[in-house]
Amino acid sequence: MEFSERLKELREEKKLSIQQLAKQTGIGSSSICRWENCQADIKSTQLITLAKYFGVSTDYLLGLED
């Protein structure tokens, strides 16, 4: 599973819209949308923010571990 799928899965598990996730993490909703649609790469600082928010490792988010 790649990053875009993991991000969407985690967001949907928490029953969050893209806008809600953006507000809670301080990351732009357009960035989150582009990541979920494989249209942009994520910066390391934003990856860490999302990993902390969801309580998972960056490796998990990137699809390097289960």
Secondary structure as a PSIPRED ss2 file (coil, helix, strand):
# PSIPRED VFORMAT (PSIPRED V4.0)

   1 M C   1.000  0.000  0.000
   2 E C   1.000  0.000  0.000
   3 F H   0.000  1.000  0.000
   4 S H   0.000  1.000  0.000
   5 E H   0.000  1.000  0.000
   6 R H   0.000  1.000  0.000
   7 L H   0.000  1.000  0.000
   8 K H   0.000  1.000  0.000
   9 E H   0.000  1.000  0.000
  10 L H   0.000  1.000  0.000
  11 R H   0.000  1.000  0.000
  12 E H   0.000  1.000  0.000
  13 E H   0.000  1.000  0.000
  14 K C   1.000  0.000  0.000
  15 K C   1.000  0.000  0.000
  16 L C   1.000  0.000  0.000
  17 S C   1.000  0.000  0.000
  18 I H   0.000  1.000  0.000
  19 Q H   0.000  1.000  0.000
  20 Q H   0.000  1.000  0.000
  21 L H   0.000  1.000  0.000
  22 A H   0.000  1.000  0.000
  23 K H   0.000  1.000  0.000
  24 Q H   0.000  1.000  0.000
  25 T H   0.000  1.000  0.000
  26 G C   1.000  0.000  0.000
  27 I C   1.000  0.000  0.000
  28 G C   1.000  0.000  0.000
  29 S H   0.000  1.000  0.000
  30 S H   0.000  1.000  0.000
  31 S H   0.000  1.000  0.000
  32 I H   0.000  1.000  0.000
  33 C H   0.000  1.000  0.000
  34 R H   0.000  1.000  0.000
  35 W H   0.000  1.000  0.000
  36 E H   0.000  1.000  0.000
  37 N C   1.000  0.000  0.000
  38 C C   1.000  0.000  0.000
  39 Q C   1.000  0.000  0.000
  40 A C   1.000  0.000  0.000
  41 D C   1.000  0.000  0.000
  42 I C   1.000  0.000  0.000
  43 K C   1.000  0.000  0.000
  44 S H   0.000  1.000  0.000
  45 T H   0.000  1.000  0.000
  46 Q H   0.000  1.000  0.000
  47 L H   0.000  1.000  0.000
  48 I H   0.000  1.000  0.000
  49 T H   0.000  1.000  0.000
  50 L H   0.000  1.000  0.000
  51 A H   0.000  1.000  0.000
  52 K H   0.000  1.000  0.000
  53 Y H   0.000  1.000  0.000
  54 F H   0.000  1.000  0.000
  55 G C   1.000  0.000  0.000
  56 V C   1.000  0.000  0.000
  57 S C   1.000  0.000  0.000
  58 T H   0.000  1.000  0.000
  59 D H   0.000  1.000  0.000
  60 Y H   0.000  1.000  0.000
  61 L H   0.000  1.000  0.000
  62 L C   1.000  0.000  0.000
  63 G C   1.000  0.000  0.000
  64 L C   1.000  0.000  0.000
  65 E C   1.000  0.000  0.000
  66 D C   1.000  0.000  0.000
